[in-house]
């Protein structure tokens, strides 16, 4: 707890580094920021424009993994979890806005322990993958 402010400063720097690297990438929608809110910065979760890119988020993540960058999925629409599907009979299509976010969001490595070089490796690999997948689509 005593290092929380120092860690947040490092995370703020990584957040800004990611935003700068991804700014202008037409296939990514960056996490929104609101000046009057202090974000914990525990996950960096852009949205992948799968419609424009022409591949699924999971295909993108598989390609990113081949570049030795682990990425995660930290949001799955609630109604798509097996419990809610079974308990309430929910199915894909019931909540299209939640599904839109669920199908497109992913998390890339983000920690106060990352170095600037690590962050550059992450953004470089992600942009390389996007360039490869989008060849001829832009």
C-alpha positions in Angstrom: 0.0 0.0 0.0 2.9 2.4 0.7 4.1 2.0 -3.0 0.6 2.6 -4.5 1.4 6.2 -5.6 4.7 5.2 -7.1 3.2 2.3 -8.9 0.4 4.4 -10.2 2.9 6.9 -11.7 4.6 4.1 -13.5 1.3 2.8 -14.8 0.3 6.3 -15.9 3.5 6.4 -17.9 2.9 3.0 -19.5 -0.7 4.0 -20.3 0.4 7.2 -22.0 3.1 5.2 -23.9 0.5 2.7 -25.1 -1.9 5.5 -26.1 0.8 7.3 -28.0 1.9 4.1 -29.9 -1.7 3.2 -30.8 -3.0 6.6 -31.6 -4.1 6.8 -35.1 -4.4 3.0 -35.5 -7.7 2.6 -37.3 -8.2 -0.9 -36.0 -8.1 -0.1 -32.3 -10.4 1.9 -30.1 -8.4 3.1 -27.1 -9.7 3.0 -23.6 -11.6 6.2 -22.8 -10.3 8.7 -20.3 -12.3 11.2 -18.2 -10.3 14.0 -16.6 -12.4 14.1 -13.5 -11.9 10.4 -12.7 -8.8 8.8 -11.4 -8.4 5.4 -13.0 -6.6 2.6 -11.2 -4.8 1.6 -14.4 -4.8 -2.1 -13.5 -5.7 -3.2 -17.0 -5.2 -1.7 -20.5 -8.2 -2.9 -22.6 -8.5 -1.5 -26.1 -11.2 -2.7 -28.4 -10.3 -4.3 -31.7 -12.3 -3.2 -34.7 -13.0 -6.8 -35.9 -15.3 -5.6 -38.6 -12.7 -3.4 -40.2 -9.8 -5.8 -39.6 -11.8 -8.8 -40.8 -10.6 -11.2 -38.1 -12.0 -12.2 -34.7 -10.4 -11.0 -31.5 -9.4 -14.6 -30.8 -7.5 -14.8 -34.1 -5.8 -11.5 -33.3 -4.8 -12.8 -29.9 -3.4 -16.0 -31.4 -1.3 -14.0 -33.8 -0.1 -11.8 -30.9 0.8 -15.0 -28.9 3.0 -16.0 -31.9 4.9 -12.8 -31.3 5.4 -13.9 -27.7 3.0 -11.4 -26.3 0.4 -12.8 -23.9 -2.9 -11.1 -23.8 -6.0 -11.8 -21.9 -9.8 -11.6 -22.1 -11.1 -9.9 -18.9 -14.6 -9.2 -20.0 -17.1 -11.8 -21.3 -20.7 -10.6 -21.4 -22.4 -11.9 -18.3 -25.3 -13.5 -20.2 -22.8 -15.7 -22.2 -21.4 -17.4 -19.0 -22.7 -20.9 -18.7 -24.5 -20.3 -15.3 -26.6 -17.5 -16.7 -27.3 -19.3 -19.9 -28.6 -22.3 -18.0 -30.3 -20.5 -15.1 -32.1 -17.9 -17.2 -32.1 -19.3 -20.7 -30.0 -16.4 -22.0 -28.3 -16.6 -25.3 -26.2 -14.7 -27.8 -28.2 -12.0 -29.3 -30.1 -11.1 -26.1 -27.7 -8.2 -25.2 -26.0 -7.0 -28.4 -24.3 -4.0 -26.8 -22.6 -6.2 -24.2 -21.7 -8.7 -26.9 -20.2 -6.0 -29.0 -17.8 -5.1 -26.2 -17.2 -8.7 -25.2 -16.3 -9.8 -28.7 -13.8 -7.0 -29.2 -12.1 -6.2 -25.9 -8.7 -7.7 -24.8 -6.0 -6.9 -22.3 -2.4 -6.5 -23.1 0.5 -6.8 -20.5 0.2 -3.9 -18.1 2.0 -3.6 -14.8 4.2 -1.3 -12.8 6.9 -4.0 -13.3 7.0 -3.5 -17.0 9.9 -1.5 -18.3 9.6 1.0 -21.0 11.3 -1.5 -23.3 8.7 -4.1 -22.4 5.9 -1.7 -23.2 7.5 -0.9 -26.5 7.8 -4.6 -27.3 4.1 -5.1 -26.6 3.0 -2.2 -28.8 5.5 -3.1 -31.5 4.2 -6.6 -31.7 0.6 -5.6 -31.6 1.1 -3.1 -34.4 3.1 -5.7 -36.4 0.2 -8.2 -36.1 -2.3 -5.6 -37.1 -0.3 -4.6 -40.1 0.0 -8.2 -41.1 -3.7 -9.0 -40.6 -4.8 -5.7 -42.3 -2.6 -5.9 -45.4 -4.8 -4.8 -48.2 -7.8 -3.9 -46.1 -7.0 -0.3 -45.1 
